[in-house]
Amino acid sequence: MRIEKKVWPQYFEKILSGEKTFELRLADFECRPGDILVLKEWDPGMKAFTGREIEKEATFVFKTKDSKFWTKEEIEKHGYQVISFRNIK
């Protein structure tokens, strides 16, 4: 499946450079490993697409609603963070 999503310029640049290797999204759509994300740069100030886009393949999808690692109070106090990692060379 091909899934098109907006990405703000500062995040688009980090994806383009390879520094950002993940997306944190509201789970209001279905995404599975193997799906192609078509990430389109969106300028929120101009409320328009810039014309730049990049395609990435989803390799892993984790939905937090399905997990009960922390209490509601802990989540409200600290929030979430997503950590991307790679093998040590």
Backbone as XML, in Angstrom:
<?xml version="1.0"?>
<chain id="A" units="angstrom">
  <residue number="1" name="MET">
    <atom name="N" x="0.840" y="-1.171" z="0.000"/>
    <atom name="CA" x="0.000" y="0.000" z="0.000"/>
    <atom name="C" x="0.892" y="1.243" z="0.000"/>
  </residue>
  <residue number="2" name="ARG">
    <atom name="N" x="0.471" y="2.272" z="-0.677"/>
    <atom name="CA" x="1.171" y="3.567" z="-0.681"/>
    <atom name="C" x="0.362" y="4.512" z="0.194"/>
  </residue>
  <residue number="3" name="ILE">
    <atom name="N" x="1.047" y="5.147" z="1.131"/>
    <atom name="CA" x="0.400" y="6.047" z="2.078"/>
    <atom name="C" x="1.061" y="7.414" z="1.970"/>
  </residue>
  <residue number="4" name="GLU">
    <atom name="N" x="0.295" y="8.435" z="1.649"/>
    <atom name="CA" x="0.827" y="9.793" z="1.519"/>
    <atom name="C" x="0.589" y="10.566" z="2.812"/>
  </residue>
  <residue number="5" name="LYS">
    <atom name="N" x="1.660" y="11.237" z="3.299"/>
    <atom name="CA" x="1.573" y="12.030" z="4.525"/>
    <atom name="C" x="2.357" y="13.325" z="4.374"/>
  </residue>
  <residue number="6" name="LYS">
    <atom name="N" x="1.881" y="14.370" z="5.031"/>
    <atom name="CA" x="2.579" y="15.652" z="5.073"/>
    <atom name="C" x="3.725" y="15.569" z="6.081"/>
  </residue>
  <residue number="7" name="VAL">
    <atom name="N" x="4.816" y="16.287" z="5.781"/>
    <atom name="CA" x="5.943" y="16.399" z="6.704"/>
    <atom name="C" x="6.424" y="17.852" z="6.671"/>
  </residue>
  <residue number="8" name="TRP">
    <atom name="N" x="6.567" y="18.459" z="7.837"/>
    <atom name="CA" x="7.050" y="19.836" z="7.915"/>
    <atom name="C" x="8.511" y="19.911" z="7.469"/>
  </residue>
  <residue number="9" name="PRO">
    <atom name="N" x="8.931" y="21.048" z="6.934"/>
    <atom name="CA" x="10.274" y="21.186" z="6.358"/>
    <atom name="C" x="11.433" y="20.760" z="7.261"/>
  </residue>
  <residue number="10" name="GLN">
    <atom name="N" x="11.415" y="21.119" z="8.527"/>
    <atom name="CA" x="12.539" y="20.780" z="9.409"/>
    <atom name="C" x="12.678" y="19.272" z="9.577"/>
  </residue>
  <residue number="11" name="TYR">
    <atom name="N" x="11.568" y="18.537" z="9.563"/>
    <atom name="CA" x="11.607" y="17.082" z="9.673"/>
    <atom name="C" x="11.920" y="16.439" z="8.328"/>
  </residue>
  <residue number="12" name="PHE">
    <atom name="N" x="11.402" y="17.025" z="7.256"/>
    <atom name="CA" x="11.682" y="16.524" z="5.916"/>
    <atom name="C" x="13.187" y="16.535" z="5.655"/>
  </residue>
  <residue number="13" name="GLU">
    <atom name="N" x="13.854" y="17.628" z="6.033"/>
    <atom name="CA" x="15.306" y="17.746" z="5.839"/>
    <atom name="C" x="16.060" y="16.652" z="6.583"/>
  </residue>
  <residue number="14" name="LYS">
    <atom name="N" x="15.632" y="16.355" z="7.816"/>
    <atom name="CA" x="16.303" y="15.322" z="8.616"/>
    <atom name="C" x="16.065" y="13.924" z="8.040"/>
  </residue>
  <residue number="15" name="ILE">
    <atom name="N" x="14.886" y="13.697" z="7.472"/>
    <atom name="CA" x="14.610" y="12.424" z="6.798"/>
    <atom name="C" x="15.472" y="12.328" z="5.545"/>
  </residue>
  <residue number="16" name="LEU">
    <atom name="N" x="15.529" y="13.410" z="4.783"/>
    <atom name="CA" x="16.303" y="13.447" z="3.552"/>
    <atom name="C" x="17.787" y="13.176" z="3.817"/>
  </residue>
  <residue number="17" name="SER">
    <atom name="N" x="18.316" y="13.727" z="4.910"/>
    <atom name="CA" x="19.741" y="13.555" z="5.235"/>
    <atom name="C" x="20.043" y="12.172" z="5.813"/>
  </residue>
  <residue number="18" name="GLY">
    <atom name="N" x="18.994" y="11.460" z="6.251"/>
    <atom name="CA" x="19.189" y="10.146" z="6.860"/>
    <atom name="C" x="19.293" y="10.190" z="8.370"/>
  </residue>
  <residue number="19" name="GLU">
    <atom name="N" x="19.280" y="11.398" z="8.948"/>
    <atom name="CA" x="19.367" y="11.536" z="10.402"/>
    <atom name="C" x="18.104" y="11.030" z="11.103"/>
  </residue>
  <residue number="20" name="LYS">
    <atom name="N" x="16.944" y="11.298" z="10.523"/>
    <atom name="CA" x="15.666" y="10.880" z="11.099"/>
    <atom name="C" x="15.199" y="9.628" z="10.367"/>
  </residue>
  <residue number="21" name="THR">
    <atom name="N" x="15.080" y="8.529" z="11.113"/>
    <atom name="CA" x="14.744" y="7.236" z="10.504"/>
    <atom name="C" x="13.471" y="6.642" z="11.084"/>
  </residue>
  <residue number="22" name="PHE">
    <atom name="N" x="12.564" y="7.499" z="11.516"/>
    <atom name="CA" x="11.309" y="7.043" z="12.113"/>
    <atom name="C" x="10.245" y="8.111" z="11.904"/>
  </residue>
  <residue number="23" name="GLU">
    <atom name="N" x="9.014" y="7.740" z="12.136"/>
    <atom name="CA" x="7.898" y="8.691" z="12.148"/>
    <atom name="C" x="7.055" y="8.404" z="13.373"/>
  </residue>
  <residue number="24" name="LEU">
    <atom name="N" x="6.604" y="9.431" z="14.032"/>
    <atom name="CA" x="5.635" y="9.323" z="15.112"/>
    <atom name="C" x="4.352" y="9.927" z="14.572"/>
  </residue>
  <residue number="25" name="ARG">
    <atom name="N" x="3.324" y="9.124" z="14.465"/>
    <atom name="CA" x="2.062" y="9.555" z="13.866"/>
    <atom name="C" x="0.888" y="9.107" z="14.705"/>
  </residue>
  <residue number="26" name="LEU">
    <atom name="N" x="-0.177" y="9.866" z="14.629"/>
    <atom name="CA" x="-1.441" y="9.441" z="15.194"/>
    <atom name="C" x="-1.875" y="8.196" z="14.431"/>
  </residue>
  <residue number="27" name="ALA">
    <atom name="N" x="-2.309" y="7.184" z="15.138"/>
    <atom name="CA" x="-2.667" y="5.912" z="14.495"/>
    <atom name="C" x="-4.091" y="5.959" z="13.938"/>
  </residue>
  <residue number="28" name="ASP">
    <atom name="N" x="-4.372" y="6.977" z="13.127"/>
    <atom name="CA" x="-5.701" y="7.124" z="12.535"/>
    <atom name="C" x="-5.756" y="6.557" z="11.116"/>
  </residue>
  <residue number="29" name="PHE">
    <atom name="N" x="-4.737" y="5.765" z="10.756"/>
    <atom name="CA" x="-4.696" y="5.081" z="9.466"/>
    <atom name="C" x="-3.952" y="3.766" z="9.664"/>
  </residue>
  <residue number="30" name="GLU">
    <atom name="N" x="-4.156" y="2.843" z="8.754"/>
    <atom name="CA" x="-3.507" y="1.532" z="8.847"/>
    <atom name="C" x="-2.166" y="1.580" z="8.134"/>
  </residue>
  <residue number="31" name="CYS">
    <atom name="N" x="-1.133" y="1.086" z="8.772"/>
    <atom name="CA" x="0.192" y="1.007" z="8.179"/>
    <atom name="C" x="0.823" y="-0.311" z="8.605"/>
  </residue>
  <residue number="32" name="ARG">
    <atom name="N" x="1.386" y="-1.022" z="7.636"/>
    <atom name="CA" x="2.003" y="-2.324" z="7.914"/>
    <atom name="C" x="3.415" y="-2.352" z="7.338"/>
  </residue>
  <residue number="33" name="PRO">
    <atom name="N" x="4.284" y="-3.207" z="7.887"/>
    <atom name="CA" x="5.609" y="-3.371" z="7.283"/>
    <atom name="C" x="5.465" y="-3.703" z="5.798"/>
  </residue>
  <residue number="34" name="GLY">
    <atom name="N" x="6.295" y="-3.074" z="4.993"/>
    <atom name="CA" x="6.236" y="-3.249" z="3.544"/>
    <atom name="C" x="5.475" y="-2.140" z="2.839"/>
  </residue>
  <residue number="35" name="ASP">
    <atom name="N" x="4.615" y="-1.431" z="3.569"/>
    <atom name="CA" x="3.906" y="-0.295" z="2.968"/>
    <atom name="C" x="4.911" y="0.800" z="2.614"/>
  </residue>
  <residue number="36" name="ILE">
    <atom name="N" x="4.597" y="1.576" z="1.603"/>
    <atom name="CA" x="5.450" y="2.687" z="1.184"/>
    <atom name="C" x="4.850" y="3.990" z="1.701"/>
  </residue>
  <residue number="37" name="LEU">
    <atom name="N" x="5.664" y="4.730" z="2.450"/>
    <atom name="CA" x="5.263" y="6.057" z="2.914"/>
    <atom name="C" x="5.768" y="7.078" z="1.899"/>
  </residue>
  <residue number="38" name="VAL">
    <atom name="N" x="4.852" y="7.835" z="1.343"/>
    <atom name="CA" x="5.200" y="8.929" z="0.444"/>
    <atom name="C" x="5.107" y="10.184" z="1.303"/>
  </residue>
  <residue number="39" name="LEU">
    <atom name="N" x="6.274" y="10.678" z="1.710"/>
    <atom name="CA" x="6.340" y="11.818" z="2.623"/>
    <atom name="C" x="6.511" y="13.089" z="1.805"/>
  </residue>
  <residue number="40" name="LYS">
    <atom name="N" x="5.497" y="13.952" z="1.881"/>
    <atom name="CA" x="5.463" y="15.175" z="1.081"/>
    <atom name="C" x="5.724" y="16.375" z="1.980"/>
  </residue>
  <residue number="41" name="GLU">
    <atom name="N" x="6.721" y="17.166" z="1.591"/>
    <atom name="CA" x="7.067" y="18.344" z="2.396"/>
    <atom name="C" x="5.922" y="19.356" z="2.347"/>
  </residue>
  <residue number="42" name="TRP">
    <atom name="N" x="5.508" y="19.803" z="3.529"/>
    <atom name="CA" x="4.387" y="20.722" z="3.691"/>
    <atom name="C" x="4.867" y="21.952" z="4.450"/>
  </residue>
  <residue number="43" name="ASP">
    <atom name="N" x="4.640" y="23.124" z="3.897"/>
    <atom name="CA" x="5.005" y="24.370" z="4.566"/>
    <atom name="C" x="3.788" y="24.866" z="5.342"/>
  </residue>
  <residue number="44" name="PRO">
    <atom name="N" x="3.811" y="24.761" z="6.689"/>
    <atom name="CA" x="2.634" y="25.156" z="7.463"/>
    <atom name="C" x="2.358" y="26.659" z="7.420"/>
  </residue>
  <residue number="45" name="GLY">
    <atom name="N" x="3.388" y="27.458" z="7.192"/>
    <atom name="CA" x="3.188" y="28.906" z="7.099"/>
    <atom name="C" x="2.426" y="29.296" z="5.846"/>
  </residue>
  <residue number="46" name="MET">
    <atom name="N" x="2.795" y="28.656" z="4.753"/>
    <atom name="CA" x="2.135" y="28.941" z="3.471"/>
    <atom name="C" x="0.914" y="28.062" z="3.259"/>
  </residue>
  <residue number="47" name="LYS">
    <atom name="N" x="0.776" y="27.020" z="4.104"/>
    <atom name="CA" x="-0.308" y="26.050" z="3.970"/>
    <atom name="C" x="-0.336" y="25.460" z="2.562"/>
  </residue>
  <residue number="48" name="ALA">
    <atom name="N" x="0.859" y="24.990" z="2.149"/>
    <atom name="CA" x="0.984" y="24.427" z="0.803"/>
    <atom name="C" x="2.134" y="23.423" z="0.760"/>
  </residue>
  <residue number="49" name="PHE">
    <atom name="N" x="2.037" y="22.483" z="-0.177"/>
    <atom name="CA" x="3.133" y="21.556" z="-0.424"/>
    <atom name="C" x="4.243" y="22.291" z="-1.154"/>
  </residue>
  <residue number="50" name="THR">
    <atom name="N" x="5.488" y="21.905" z="-0.870"/>
    <atom name="CA" x="6.641" y="22.538" z="-1.533"/>
    <atom name="C" x="6.965" y="21.877" z="-2.862"/>
  </residue>
  <residue number="51" name="GLY">
    <atom name="N" x="6.453" y="20.684" z="-3.092"/>
    <atom name="CA" x="6.764" y="19.936" z="-4.305"/>
    <atom name="C" x="7.808" y="18.853" z="-4.088"/>
  </residue>
  <residue number="52" name="ARG">
    <atom name="N" x="8.464" y="18.883" z="-2.911"/>
    <atom name="CA" x="9.455" y="17.841" z="-2.619"/>
    <atom name="C" x="8.767" y="16.677" z="-1.910"/>
  </residue>
  <residue number="53" name="GLU">
    <atom name="N" x="9.193" y="15.474" z="-2.262"/>
    <atom name="CA" x="8.679" y="14.285" z="-1.591"/>
    <atom name="C" x="9.752" y="13.208" z="-1.589"/>
  </residue>
  <residue number="54" name="ILE">
    <atom name="N" x="9.608" y="12.291" z="-0.660"/>
    <atom name="CA" x="10.544" y="11.182" z="-0.532"/>
    <atom name="C" x="9.735" y="9.941" z="-0.187"/>
  </residue>
  <residue number="55" name="GLU">
    <atom name="N" x="10.166" y="8.790" z="-0.681"/>
    <atom name="CA" x="9.482" y="7.531" z="-0.392"/>
    <atom name="C" x="10.332" y="6.685" z="0.538"/>
  </residue>
  <residue number="56" name="LYS">
    <atom name="N" x="9.696" y="6.097" z="1.540"/>
    <atom name="CA" x="10.354" y="5.221" z="2.501"/>
    <atom name="C" x="9.493" y="3.985" z="2.699"/>
  </residue>
  <residue number="57" name="GLU">
    <atom name="N" x="10.132" y="2.844" z="2.911"/>
    <atom name="CA" x="9.403" y="1.609" z="3.195"/>
    <atom name="C" x="9.268" y="1.431" z="4.698"/>
  </residue>
  <residue number="58" name="ALA">
    <atom name="N" x="8.067" y="1.162" z="5.165"/>
    <atom name="CA" x="7.834" y="0.881" z="6.582"/>
    <atom name="C" x="8.448" y="-0.483" z="6.907"/>
  </residue>
  <residue number="59" name="THR">
    <atom name="N" x="9.288" y="-0.533" z="7.938"/>
    <atom name="CA" x="9.925" y="-1.795" z="8.319"/>
    <atom name="C" x="9.368" y="-2.343" z="9.627"/>
  </residue>
  <residue number="60" name="PHE">
    <atom name="N" x="8.810" y="-1.473" z="10.462"/>
    <atom name="CA" x="8.257" y="-1.895" z="11.754"/>
    <atom name="C" x="7.208" y="-0.879" z="12.163"/>
  </residue>
  <residue number="61" name="VAL">
    <atom name="N" x="6.083" y="-1.345" z="12.667"/>
    <atom name="CA" x="5.008" y="-0.457" z="13.119"/>
    <atom name="C" x="4.649" y="-0.863" z="14.541"/>
  </residue>
  <residue number="62" name="PHE">
    <atom name="N" x="4.695" y="0.088" z="15.456"/>
    <atom name="CA" x="4.368" y="-0.157" z="16.865"/>
    <atom name="C" x="3.254" y="0.790" z="17.266"/>
  </residue>
  <residue number="63" name="LYS">
    <atom name="N" x="2.137" y="0.248" z="17.716"/>
    <atom name="CA" x="1.008" y="1.064" z="18.149"/>
    <atom name="C" x="0.942" y="1.039" z="19.665"/>
  </residue>
  <residue number="64" name="THR">
    <atom name="N" x="1.020" y="2.202" z="20.293"/>
    <atom name="CA" x="1.091" y="2.268" z="21.745"/>
    <atom name="C" x="-0.237" y="2.010" z="22.436"/>
  </residue>
  <residue number="65" name="LYS">
    <atom name="N" x="-1.344" y="2.209" z="21.750"/>
    <atom name="CA" x="-2.641" y="1.969" z="22.380"/>
    <atom name="C" x="-2.793" y="0.504" z="22.779"/>
  </residue>
  <residue number="66" name="ASP">
    <atom name="N" x="-2.142" y="-0.367" z="22.024"/>
    <atom name="CA" x="-2.206" y="-1.795" z="22.308"/>
    <atom name="C" x="-1.326" y="-2.217" z="23.475"/>
  </residue>
  <residue number="67" name="SER">
    <atom name="N" x="-0.466" y="-1.331" z="23.951"/>
    <atom name="CA" x="0.492" y="-1.671" z="25.008"/>
    <atom name="C" x="0.130" y="-0.965" z="26.305"/>
  </residue>
  <residue number="68" name="LYS">
    <atom name="N" x="0.333" y="-1.640" z="27.392"/>
    <atom name="CA" x="0.019" y="-1.070" z="28.707"/>
    <atom name="C" x="1.259" y="-1.107" z="29.598"/>
  </residue>
  <residue number="69" name="PHE">
    <atom name="N" x="2.345" y="-0.501" z="29.104"/>
    <atom name="CA" x="3.592" y="-0.505" z="29.856"/>
    <atom name="C" x="3.559" y="0.445" z="31.051"/>
  </residue>
  <residue number="70" name="TRP">
    <atom name="N" x="2.845" y="1.579" z="30.912"/>
    <atom name="CA" x="2.869" y="2.613" z="31.934"/>
    <atom name="C" x="1.452" y="2.988" z="32.350"/>
  </residue>
  <residue number="71" name="THR">
    <atom name="N" x="1.352" y="3.596" z="33.513"/>
    <atom name="CA" x="0.044" y="4.070" z="33.975"/>
    <atom name="C" x="-0.308" y="5.369" z="33.247"/>
  </residue>
  <residue number="72" name="LYS">
    <atom name="N" x="-1.576" y="5.717" z="33.267"/>
    <atom name="CA" x="-2.029" y="6.966" z="32.661"/>
    <atom name="C" x="-1.331" y="8.157" z="33.308"/>
  </residue>
  <residue number="73" name="GLU">
    <atom name="N" x="-1.130" y="8.092" z="34.617"/>
    <atom name="CA" x="-0.470" y="9.170" z="35.349"/>
    <atom name="C" x="0.983" y="9.343" z="34.886"/>
  </residue>
  <residue number="74" name="GLU">
    <atom name="N" x="1.682" y="8.218" z="34.691"/>
    <atom name="CA" x="3.074" y="8.298" z="34.224"/>
    <atom name="C" x="3.143" y="8.916" z="32.829"/>
  </residue>
  <residue number="75" name="ILE">
    <atom name="N" x="2.213" y="8.525" z="31.967"/>
    <atom name="CA" x="2.189" y="9.067" z="30.609"/>
    <atom name="C" x="1.895" y="10.560" z="30.638"/>
  </residue>
  <residue number="76" name="GLU">
    <atom name="N" x="0.927" y="10.984" z="31.450"/>
    <atom name="CA" x="0.598" y="12.407" z="31.545"/>
    <atom name="C" x="1.764" y="13.208" z="32.097"/>
  </residue>
  <residue number="77" name="LYS">
    <atom name="N" x="2.517" y="12.630" z="33.017"/>
    <atom name="CA" x="3.653" y="13.335" z="33.628"/>
    <atom name="C" x="4.843" y="13.435" z="32.670"/>
  </residue>
  <residue number="78" name="HIS">
    <atom name="N" x="5.157" y="12.334" z="31.972"/>
    <atom name="CA" x="6.387" y="12.283" z="31.190"/>
    <atom name="C" x="6.186" y="12.320" z="29.683"/>
  </residue>
  <residue number="79" name="GLY">
    <atom name="N" x="5.026" y="11.890" z="29.185"/>
    <atom name="CA" x="4.806" y="11.784" z="27.747"/>
    <atom name="C" x="5.541" y="10.590" z="27.172"/>
  </residue>
  <residue number="80" name="TYR">
    <atom name="N" x="5.630" y="10.541" z="25.855"/>
    <atom name="CA" x="6.304" y="9.461" z="25.148"/>
    <atom name="C" x="7.569" y="9.992" z="24.495"/>
  </residue>
  <residue number="81" name="GLN">
    <atom name="N" x="8.485" y="9.113" z="24.228"/>
    <atom name="CA" x="9.584" y="9.420" z="23.329"/>
    <atom name="C" x="9.817" y="8.198" z="22.452"/>
  </residue>
  <residue number="82" name="VAL">
    <atom name="N" x="10.187" y="8.452" z="21.226"/>
    <atom name="CA" x="10.504" y="7.382" z="20.292"/>
    <atom name="C" x="12.007" y="7.413" z="20.111"/>
  </residue>
  <residue number="83" name="ILE">
    <atom name="N" x="12.657" y="6.273" z="20.234"/>
    <atom name="CA" x="14.104" y="6.210" z="20.095"/>
    <atom name="C" x="14.428" y="5.321" z="18.900"/>
  </residue>
  <residue number="84" name="SER">
    <atom name="N" x="15.149" y="5.867" z="17.966"/>
    <atom name="CA" x="15.601" y="5.113" z="16.809"/>
    <atom name="C" x="17.012" y="4.615" z="17.102"/>
  </residue>
  <residue number="85" name="PHE">
    <atom name="N" x="17.354" y="3.438" z="16.625"/>
    <atom name="CA" x="18.706" y="2.937" z="16.869"/>
    <atom name="C" x="19.201" y="2.124" z="15.692"/>
  </residue>
  <residue number="86" name="ARG">
    <atom name="N" x="20.519" y="1.876" z="15.688"/>
    <atom name="CA" x="21.138" y="1.068" z="14.641"/>
    <atom name="C" x="22.242" y="0.239" z="15.268"/>
  </residue>
  <residue number="87" name="ASN">
    <atom name="N" x="22.763" y="-0.700" z="14.530"/>
    <atom name="CA" x="23.857" y="-1.534" z="15.019"/>
    <atom name="C" x="25.112" y="-0.689" z="15.219"/>
  </residue>
  <residue number="88" name="ILE">
    <atom name="N" x="25.888" y="-1.052" z="16.226"/>
    <atom name="CA" x="27.176" y="-0.404" z="16.464"/>
    <atom name="C" x="28.196" y="-1.015" z="15.515"/>
  </residue>
  <residue number="89" name="LYS">
    <atom name="N" x="28.922" y="-0.169" z="14.840"/>
    <atom name="CA" x="29.906" y="-0.660" z="13.848"/>
    <atom name="C" x="31.170" y="-1.161" z="14.513"/>
  </residue>
</chain>
